[in-house]
C-alpha cells in the first residue's frame, strides 16, 4: 500500500528587496558585536535572569538573549540591554506583551 505524503503549505513570505549579493555582503561584513548571544552568556553567565535556573554546557542552548528595550539592533558591548532568559521565561515575557495589547484593545 502506497503512503500519501502531504506537503505543508508554506506561509507567504514577502519578496526581499535586497539582492542575494547584498545579503552575502552583509553577512561577510558583520562584526564580532553582531554575535551578541555569546557575549551576553559571557557577561551574565549561564543563568536565567527571571527564574534563576542554572545551565551547563550541555543545555546552554536553552538560554536566549532578551533585549530589554525590544530593539534587536541595540547591542551595547557592556550588555546593558541584554538579559539571559531560558526559553520558557523568554516566551512568557513576550506573551505578556501580546496579552496586554489584546486586553487594551478589548477595553476600547
C-alpha positions in Angstrom: 0.0 0.0 0.0 1.4 3.3 -1.0 1.5 6.1 1.6 0.4 9.6 0.7 2.7 12.4 1.5 1.2 15.7 2.4 3.1 18.8 1.9 2.7 21.5 4.4 1.8 24.8 2.8 4.5 27.4 3.4 3.4 30.7 4.7 3.7 33.5 2.2 6.9 35.4 2.6 7.4 38.9 1.2 10.0 39.1 -1.5 13.1 40.8 -0.3 14.2 44.0 -2.0 17.8 43.1 -1.4 19.7 41.1 -3.9 21.5 37.9 -2.9 24.8 39.6 -3.4 23.8 42.4 -0.9 22.7 39.8 1.7 26.0 37.9 1.3 28.0 41.1 1.6 26.1 42.0 4.9 27.0 38.6 6.3 30.6 39.0 5.4 30.8 42.5 7.0 29.3 41.5 10.3 31.5 42.2 13.3 32.0 40.3 16.5 29.5 42.5 18.2 26.8 41.0 16.0 27.2 37.8 17.9 25.6 39.2 21.0 24.4 35.9 22.3 27.9 34.6 23.1 28.8 38.0 24.6 25.7 38.0 26.8 26.4 34.5 28.0 30.0 35.5 28.9 28.9 38.7 30.7 25.8 37.5 32.5 26.6 33.8 32.9 24.6 30.6 32.2 21.7 31.5 34.4 18.1 32.7 33.7 17.6 36.2 35.0 13.9 35.6 35.6 13.6 32.1 37.2 17.2 31.7 38.4 17.7 28.3 36.8 21.4 27.5 36.1 22.5 25.9 32.9 25.5 23.9 32.0 27.5 23.4 28.7 25.1 20.7 27.6 21.9 22.6 28.0 23.1 26.2 27.3 21.1 26.1 24.1 18.0 26.7 26.2 19.2 30.1 27.2 18.2 33.0 25.0 19.0 36.7 25.0 16.2 39.1 25.7 16.6 42.7 24.6 15.2 44.8 27.5 14.2 47.7 25.2 12.8 45.4 22.5 15.3 46.7 19.9 17.4 43.8 18.5 19.8 46.3 16.9 20.7 47.9 20.2 23.6 45.7 21.3 26.0 47.7 23.5 29.2 45.9 24.3 28.7 46.2 28.1 25.5 44.0 27.8 23.3 46.6 29.4 20.4 46.0 27.0 20.5 42.2 27.4 19.3 39.6 29.9 19.7 35.9 29.6 16.3 34.1 29.8 15.5 30.4 29.4 13.3 29.7 26.5 10.3 29.3 28.9 10.7 32.7 30.6 11.5 34.4 27.3 8.3 33.1 25.8 6.4 34.2 28.9 8.0 37.7 28.7 6.8 38.2 25.1 3.4 36.6 25.6 2.7 39.1 28.4 3.0 42.0 26.0 0.8 40.3 23.5 -1.8 39.6 26.1 -1.6 43.2 27.4 -2.1 44.6 23.8 -5.1 42.3 23.4 -6.7 43.3 26.7 -6.1 47.0 25.9 -8.0 46.6 22.6 -10.9 45.0 24.3 -11.3 48.0 26.7 -11.9 50.4 23.8 
